[in-house]
Amino acid sequence: MRRDAAIAGLAEGGEPIAELAARLGFSEDTAFHRAFRRWTGTTPGAYRGTTRGAYRGGTAPASRGAAPVSRGQRS
């Protein structure tokens, strides 16, 4: 399923979003962005930001309700 392949590809983080979209058979990255947002409720870039480094194989974490990752803040 393209949704599962998209989630896994974004979570792994090594492939540019445009290349992932083309590999999954989308004619344009905008079509991929719309489909991904419809599937998950978030954009591919936002999803990648919340899962970067968290995916190590198996099932990627669900994105609905995922909190954004804070960058540069220290406790």
Secondary structure by P-SEA (a helix, b strand, c coil): caaaaaaaaaaaccccaaaaaaaaccccaaaaaaaaaaaccccaaaaaaaccccccccccccccccccccccccc
